[in-house]
Structures are given as structure tokens and as C-alpha cells.
Amino acid sequence: MTVSVALFTSDLRVHDNPVLRAAVDDAEAVVPLFVRDEGIHRTGFDAPNRRAFLADCLADVDAGLRRRGGRLVVREGAVVAAARDLVVETGARSLHIAGGVSGYAMRREERLRRELAAVGCTLRVHDAVVTALPPGRVVPAGRDHFAVFTPYFRRWEAEGVRGTLDAPRTVRLPEGVRSGPLPERTRVTGVSPGLARGGESTGRRLLSSWLRGPLADYGTGQDDLAGDATSRLSPYLHFGCVSAAETVGRARQRGGPGADAFVRQLAWRDFHHQVLAARPDAAWEDYRTRHDHWRPGEDEAEAWRAGRTGYPLVDAAMRQLAYEGWMHNRGRMLVASFLTKTLYVDWRVGARHFLDLLVDGDLANNQLNWQWMAGTGTDTRPNRVLNPVVQGKRFDPRGTYVRRWVPELEDLADGEIHEPWKLSGPRRSALDYPEPLVDLAEARARFERARGLG
């Protein structure tokens, strides 16, 4: 009996999964494998929120495979060693995996190719599994990646995405393959109280519901903080519970301004993956240095983490992150601008905190979005500063979002809620809310001096 291995990484689904489909077509029996990677644990990337969400995802993949006659095989340890051992046990002649863009994923792929070749097994790497288009599919003349989004998007749109693959009808597992237990969400401590449930089934239901209704208004409502008119699909895309290519294809079928705006956001995700694929060191090094001499600012950074900066919209967004392990995109932009440009604290401090909490903590998108807001990344206006008061009045004009997450301000009037420091007398002293960490005008002048602008 011929055997292949489908090594699941960031593609935790049975629908539209080129890795699983190719492995099933490649041999008479297939081993769907997930390795609880000790390397990820050492880097601290398996933060509680993602670990809990991952447990949901693996349980759902296992259920989907069992409905097709198979099951998920779980091993623990170093990925390359665990995969090689399984190949030797089963006599597998091919192992299939989704291509990755991080330095870690690239090194893993190199080691897999070398170690598997030594035991007579071929590594097959599949593109367009994690993203809609593979990194490197579209490149500018004479360069290995696009550094500006708009020209990338024009080429991305013209390229089109691959067709959607059906889930395999049957998955035949070789006899006698041992498996460790599936991880359990209930055993994970330190999880955000409002963390969403993970898994392909939940993700596909959310996608279908989004496409049927809210998508139509996305073009006008995507920045409405109180309305929360976003898809909430980012965790499911990060873990591969839903396919980026299928999501783009289905959104385009719906059509309209909302779908166009949504697809553009998915293209941003692909854009960041192609940047990181070409520049893996951008995960922790400035993509474009501004020769910043960042302030230590640990006390201010801690107030930022705790949602106690004295700026209501910043604090509301940071508290949403702590409670849900997720934050609205407009909030992400604002709090990143506030930390890096208003407080002038190193973007890596903020990126690390986000990775500690975000369930969708994707290395490419998290790090490169932080660099974009810090002005060290691909932004063509690297010195723009978002004013939290102006942002609040524009994107939360009635203060609904702030009241939801900063209840100590819930009794303030709409015109007061974004500037509570302007209150006086007993009303101000009765508020259990801090004074602003910094004066916005002074902070902006400090930033401009640091960047040599003033």
C-alpha cells in the first residue's frame, strides 16, 4: 500500500485544502498529521489565546476527517523529527505541506527536504494554501517583491485566484498509526474571557453569514468601531480554518462596493506575506530604518497595555484586546500610532504585546502592520500621526464603543466622552479615570524632532 503524509500547519481545514487533497490523490492511504511544535513553544508564539483557539481547530479537523473515514494523527516535539519518524514508521513516499513565509517556516522546509530525502521520501510544498495568491506570484520588474501596496494590488487583482477544491470524499488511514491526544481548550489557562470559538465549522458558518448580508455594507461601515461591521474572519484565516482563495472567490461572486472593499483587505494580507517572504528579517528589524532612538517609556507602555492612557479610544481598544483577544482594525491602527509616534516607544514592544494576546497573531500581518504605523515599513507617508481625539469623534462620534469598554466614562455626554480631562470640579474628581499620559501637541513635536522634521 502506498502512503503519503499531509502535514497540517496553518491550513486547519478539510475544504479547499490543496495539501490534504494532493496527499489523498498521491497514495492509497494518507496520514493527516499535526505536530505540537516545541519550536513554537520555545519562541513564545503559542500564547494562551492561540493555543485555546488551536485546540478548537484541531478537534474540528479531526471530526471532519473522521466523517470521511480517517482521523487526525497528533505528535509532539520537533516537527522535522516527528515527521521523519512517521515517514519511517509508515513507509510514506511523499509528504505534503503548505508553503510558509516566515524565516522559521523556511528553515523548517529546508530541514524537512533534507531529512526526508535521507529516508526516501519526497517533500511537496503547496502554494496558495495560506494566502489567496502565492508570495512571489506577482513581482515588479527586476525586484523580488512589491514594496508599495497600490501597484501590487493592481497586479494582484489582474492575476485572479485558483479554483476552489472540494473536500476529499474519503480519507483512508494506514492501520496501526499511533497518535497522541488532541489538546483541550479547557486545559489552557490565561485565555481572554471573550475569546471566539475556533474551527473550520465555525469559520465556514461565519463566512457564509458574512457573505449573505453584512458584506454589502462593508465599504461604508468598515471603520465604524461601535457597529463592529467587520467580518471577524481574521482568526479563521490565520489558522487556515477558511481558505483565503475561496473567501476571495466567493466575495467576488457577490460583487458590489462592499465586496470590493473586503477583497482589497484580503489583498493587504497577501501583500504583507509577500514582503515577509522576501525579507524575513522584517519580522523584527526595520524594513526601512528611520534611525529612530526610541524612548524606553516602560511605565507609559504599561499604561498603554492596561488601557489606562487617559485617552478613551486608545484605552477602549486595548481593553477589547485583553477581553476578546481581538481588536477592530481601526483600533489597531490608532493604538499602534499612539505607542510609536505619540509615546515614541519602539514598535517591537507593541508588536510583542499583540502577539501575546491576538488570536489572529499572524507574524506577517502583525509585524508589518506595526511597521507600517511606526513609519518603518511600507507606508508612503511614514510620519503621519493619528490623533486619538479626532479619531474618536470621527469613528465613534456618540462614544458607544468607548462606553462599551471604558465603563467609568459611561455617564458622560457624547461631546465629553473623548476629552474627559476637560471636565472640572466634582464631575472630574468623581471619575476613576487617569489624566492623559502626554499632551498630544507636545508629543507630536517630540516625534517630529526625533524624525528630523522640525
C-alpha positions in Angstrom: 0.0 0.0 0.0 1.4 3.4 -0.9 1.3 6.1 1.8 1.5 9.9 1.8 1.5 12.3 4.7 -0.4 15.6 4.9 1.4 17.8 7.4 -1.1 20.4 8.7 0.3 23.8 9.7 -1.7 26.9 9.1 -4.3 25.1 7.0 -6.6 23.5 9.5 -9.4 22.6 7.3 -10.7 19.8 5.0 -12.4 22.0 2.4 -10.3 23.7 -0.3 -7.1 22.4 1.2 -4.5 21.7 -1.6 -2.2 19.9 0.9 -4.8 17.4 2.0 -6.3 16.9 -1.4 -2.9 16.3 -3.1 -1.9 13.8 -0.3 -5.1 11.9 -0.8 -4.7 11.8 -4.6 -1.0 10.8 -4.2 -1.3 7.5 -2.5 -3.7 4.7 -1.5 -3.6 5.8 2.2 -2.8 9.1 3.8 -1.7 10.2 7.3 -3.1 13.6 8.3 -0.5 14.8 10.7 -0.3 17.7 13.2 2.8 18.2 15.3 2.5 20.1 18.5 5.7 22.0 17.8 8.2 22.5 20.6 9.9 25.2 18.5 6.8 27.3 18.5 6.6 26.8 22.3 10.2 28.0 22.8 9.6 31.2 20.8 6.5 32.0 22.9 4.3 32.1 19.8 1.8 29.6 21.3 0.3 32.2 23.5 -2.8 31.1 25.5 -5.4 32.6 23.2 -4.0 31.0 20.1 -3.4 27.7 22.0 -7.1 27.6 23.0 -8.3 28.5 19.5 -5.9 25.9 18.1 -7.4 23.2 20.3 -10.8 24.0 18.8 -9.4 23.9 15.3 -7.7 20.5 15.7 -10.8 19.0 17.2 -12.8 20.2 14.3 -10.3 18.9 11.7 -10.3 15.6 13.4 -14.1 15.5 13.3 -14.1 16.3 9.6 -11.6 13.6 8.8 -13.5 11.0 10.9 -16.6 11.7 8.8 -14.5 10.7 5.8 -13.1 7.6 7.4 -9.8 9.0 8.7 -8.6 10.9 11.7 -6.0 13.4 12.7 -2.7 12.0 14.0 -1.2 14.2 16.7 2.5 14.0 17.6 4.6 16.3 19.9 8.2 17.5 19.7 10.3 18.9 16.9 8.3 19.0 13.6 11.1 17.7 11.4 12.0 14.8 13.7 8.3 13.9 14.3 7.5 13.9 10.6 10.6 11.9 9.7 9.8 9.3 12.3 6.2 8.9 11.0 7.5 8.6 7.4 9.8 5.7 8.6 7.0 4.0 10.5 4.6 4.1 7.6 6.9 3.9 4.6 5.4 7.1 3.2 7.0 8.2 -0.1 5.7 11.8 -0.1 4.9 14.4 2.5 2.8 17.4 1.6 2.9 20.8 3.4 1.7 24.4 2.8 4.4 26.9 1.9 5.2 29.4 4.7 6.8 32.9 4.6 8.5 33.3 8.0 12.1 32.6 8.5 11.1 29.7 10.8 8.8 28.2 8.2 11.5 28.5 5.5 14.1 26.8 7.7 11.6 24.1 8.6 11.0 23.4 4.9 14.8 23.1 4.2 15.3 20.7 7.1 12.3 18.6 6.0 13.5 18.3 2.5 16.9 17.2 3.6 15.8 14.8 6.4 13.0 13.2 4.3 15.3 12.7 1.3 17.6 10.7 3.5 14.7 8.2 4.2 13.4 8.1 0.6 10.5 10.5 1.0 9.8 13.5 -1.3 8.7 16.8 0.2 5.9 18.5 -1.8 5.3 22.2 -0.9 2.0 23.7 -2.0 1.4 27.4 -2.6 -1.8 29.4 -2.3 -2.9 27.5 0.8 -2.4 30.1 3.4 -2.8 33.1 1.1 -5.1 33.8 -1.9 -2.1 34.2 -4.2 1.3 32.7 -3.5 4.1 35.1 -2.4 6.2 35.8 -5.5 3.4 35.1 -8.0 3.4 38.8 -9.0 6.6 40.8 -8.8 7.8 44.1 -10.2 10.4 44.1 -13.0 13.9 43.5 -11.6 12.8 43.0 -8.0 11.7 40.2 -5.7 8.7 41.8 -4.2 6.4 44.9 -4.2 7.2 47.4 -1.6 4.1 49.6 -2.2 0.6 48.2 -1.9 -1.2 50.0 -4.8 0.8 48.7 -7.7 0.8 45.3 -6.0 -2.9 45.4 -5.8 -3.4 46.2 -9.4 -1.3 43.2 -10.4 -2.9 41.0 -7.7 -6.4 41.8 -9.0 -5.5 41.1 -12.6 -4.0 37.7 -11.7 -7.0 36.0 -10.3 -7.1 33.2 -7.6 -7.1 29.5 -8.1 -10.3 27.5 -8.2 -11.8 26.0 -5.0 -11.2 22.4 -4.3 -13.8 20.1 -2.8 -13.1 18.3 0.4 -12.0 14.7 -0.3 -14.8 12.1 -0.1 -12.8 9.6 1.8 -9.5 9.7 3.8 -8.0 6.2 4.3 -5.6 6.0 7.2 -3.0 3.1 7.3 -3.6 0.7 10.1 -1.6 0.9 13.4 -0.6 4.6 13.3 -0.4 5.8 16.9 -1.5 9.3 17.9 -1.2 11.4 21.0 -4.3 13.1 22.4 -5.9 16.1 21.0 -5.2 19.3 23.0 -8.2 20.6 25.0 -9.2 24.2 25.2 -10.4 23.8 28.8 -6.8 22.9 29.9 -5.4 26.2 28.7 -5.0 28.9 31.3 -4.8 32.7 30.8 -7.3 32.8 28.0 -9.2 36.0 27.3 -12.7 35.7 28.6 -14.4 36.7 25.3 -12.2 34.6 23.0 -14.2 33.3 20.0 -14.6 29.6 19.3 -12.2 28.2 16.7 -12.5 25.6 14.0 -13.5 25.1 10.4 -17.2 24.6 11.0 -17.5 27.8 12.9 -15.4 29.7 10.4 -17.4 28.5 7.4 -20.7 29.4 9.1 -19.3 32.8 9.9 -18.1 33.3 6.3 -21.4 32.3 4.8 -23.3 34.6 7.2 -21.0 37.4 6.4 -21.3 37.0 2.6 -25.1 36.8 2.8 -25.6 40.1 4.5 -23.1 42.4 6.2 -20.6 42.2 3.3 -22.8 44.6 1.3 -22.3 47.5 3.7 -18.6 46.8 4.4 -17.4 49.6 2.1 -19.1 52.3 4.2 -19.1 50.6 7.6 -15.6 49.1 8.0 -14.3 51.9 10.2 -17.4 52.1 12.4 -16.0 51.0 15.8 -19.3 50.8 17.6 -21.1 49.0 14.7 -18.3 46.4 14.5 -19.1 46.0 10.8 -16.1 43.8 10.1 -16.1 40.1 9.1 -14.3 38.8 12.3 -12.7 36.2 10.0 -9.1 37.1 10.7 -8.5 34.3 13.3 -10.0 31.7 10.9 -7.8 32.9 8.1 -4.8 32.9 10.3 -5.3 29.2 11.3 -6.5 28.3 7.9 -9.9 27.2 9.0 -11.2 29.1 6.0 -9.4 29.4 2.7 -8.2 32.8 1.6 -8.6 31.8 -2.1 -12.2 30.6 -1.5 -13.1 33.7 0.5 -11.9 36.0 -2.3 -13.7 33.9 -4.9 -17.0 33.9 -3.0 -16.8 37.6 -2.2 -16.2 38.4 -5.9 -19.2 36.4 -6.8 -21.3 38.5 -4.5 -19.9 41.7 -6.0 -20.6 45.3 -5.2 -18.7 48.1 -3.3 -18.7 46.1 0.0 -17.2 43.1 -1.7 -14.6 45.2 -3.5 -13.5 46.8 -0.2 -13.4 43.5 1.6 -11.3 41.8 -1.2 -8.9 44.8 -1.0 -8.3 43.9 2.7 -7.6 40.3 1.8 -5.1 41.6 -0.8 -3.4 43.5 2.0 -2.9 40.2 3.8 -1.3 38.7 0.7 0.8 41.9 0.3 2.4 41.5 3.8 3.1 37.8 3.2 5.0 38.6 0.0 7.0 41.3 1.8 8.0 38.9 4.6 8.7 36.1 2.2 11.3 38.3 0.5 12.5 40.0 3.7 12.2 37.5 6.6 14.2 39.8 8.9 11.4 42.4 8.7 9.7 40.3 11.4 11.9 42.1 14.0 14.1 44.5 12.1 13.1 47.8 10.5 12.1 47.3 6.9 13.1 50.9 6.2 15.1 52.4 9.0 14.3 56.0 10.2 17.3 55.9 12.6 14.9 56.1 15.5 16.3 56.4 19.0 13.2 55.1 20.8 12.4 56.1 24.3 12.4 53.4 27.0 9.0 54.5 28.2 8.2 51.3 30.1 5.8 53.0 32.6 3.9 54.6 29.7 4.0 51.3 27.7 2.5 49.5 30.7 -0.3 52.1 31.0 -0.9 51.5 27.3 -1.1 47.8 27.8 -3.5 48.2 30.7 -5.8 50.6 28.8 -5.0 53.5 31.2 -3.5 56.1 29.0 -6.2 58.8 29.7 -7.2 58.7 26.0 -10.6 56.9 25.9 -10.5 55.5 22.4 -7.0 54.1 22.9 -8.0 52.6 26.2 -11.2 51.1 24.8 -9.3 49.3 22.0 -6.7 48.0 24.4 -9.3 46.7 26.8 -11.1 45.0 23.9 -7.9 43.3 23.0 -7.5 42.0 26.6 -11.1 40.7 26.8 -11.5 39.2 23.4 -8.0 38.5 22.1 -9.1 40.6 19.1 -9.3 44.2 18.1 -11.1 46.2 15.4 -8.6 47.2 12.7 -9.3 50.9 13.2 -8.4 50.4 16.8 -5.2 48.6 15.9 -4.1 51.5 13.7 -4.8 54.0 16.4 -3.1 52.2 19.4 0.0 51.5 17.2 0.3 55.1 16.2 -0.2 56.2 19.8 2.5 53.9 21.1 5.1 54.5 18.4 4.5 58.1 17.5 2.8 59.8 20.4 4.7 57.9 23.1 7.7 57.3 20.8 8.2 53.7 22.0 9.7 51.0 19.8 7.2 49.3 17.6 8.6 45.9 18.7 7.2 46.5 22.2 3.7 46.8 20.8 4.1 44.0 18.3 5.2 41.7 21.1 2.2 42.6 23.2 -0.2 42.0 20.3 1.4 38.6 19.7 0.9 37.8 23.3 -2.9 38.4 23.1 -4.1 38.4 19.5 -5.8 35.2 18.4 -5.1 36.2 14.8 -1.4 37.0 15.7 0.0 36.4 12.3 3.7 37.2 12.0 3.5 38.8 8.5 0.4 40.9 9.1 1.1 41.8 12.8 4.7 42.8 12.4 4.3 44.6 9.0 1.2 46.4 10.1 3.1 47.6 13.2 6.0 48.8 11.0 3.5 50.5 8.7 2.1 52.5 11.6 5.5 53.2 13.1 6.7 54.6 9.7 9.5 52.0 9.4 7.6 49.8 6.9 5.9 50.2 3.6 3.8 53.3 4.3 4.4 56.1 1.8 3.5 58.6 4.5 5.8 57.3 7.3 5.4 60.4 9.6 1.6 60.5 9.8 0.3 60.6 13.4 -3.3 59.6 14.3 -4.9 61.9 16.9 -7.0 59.8 19.3 -9.4 62.6 20.0 -10.0 63.3 16.3 -10.2 59.6 15.6 -12.8 59.2 18.4 -15.0 62.0 17.1 -14.8 60.6 13.6 -15.2 56.8 14.1 -17.1 56.7 17.4 -19.0 60.0 17.4 -21.5 59.0 20.0 -19.0 57.3 22.2 -20.8 54.0 22.1 -17.6 52.0 21.6 -15.8 53.8 24.4 -18.7 53.3 26.8 -18.7 49.6 26.0 -15.1 49.1 27.0 -14.4 52.0 29.4 -17.5 51.9 31.7 -16.1 54.5 34.1 -17.0 57.0 31.4 -20.4 55.7 30.5 -22.3 58.6 32.1 -20.5 61.3 30.1 -22.3 63.1 27.3 -21.4 62.4 23.7 -19.4 65.7 23.4 -17.4 64.9 26.6 -16.5 61.3 26.3 -13.4 61.7 24.1 -12.0 64.5 26.2 -12.8 63.8 29.8 -9.9 65.8 31.1 -11.8 68.9 30.2 -14.3 68.3 32.9 -13.9 70.2 36.1 -14.9 70.2 39.7 -16.7 67.3 41.3 -17.5 65.6 38.0 -13.9 65.3 37.1 -12.8 64.2 40.6 -15.5 61.6 40.7 -14.1 59.8 37.6 -11.9 56.8 38.3 -10.0 57.6 35.1 -6.4 58.8 34.7 -5.2 62.1 33.3 -3.7 61.9 29.8 -0.2 60.4 29.8 1.1 63.1 27.4 0.0 66.3 25.8 -0.7 65.5 22.2 0.8 68.7 20.8 4.0 68.2 22.8 4.2 64.6 21.9 3.8 65.3 18.2 6.6 68.0 18.4 8.8 65.5 20.2 8.2 62.9 17.4 8.9 65.4 14.7 12.1 66.4 16.3 13.2 62.8 16.6 12.5 62.2 13.0 14.3 65.4 12.0 11.1 67.0 10.7 11.1 70.1 12.9 
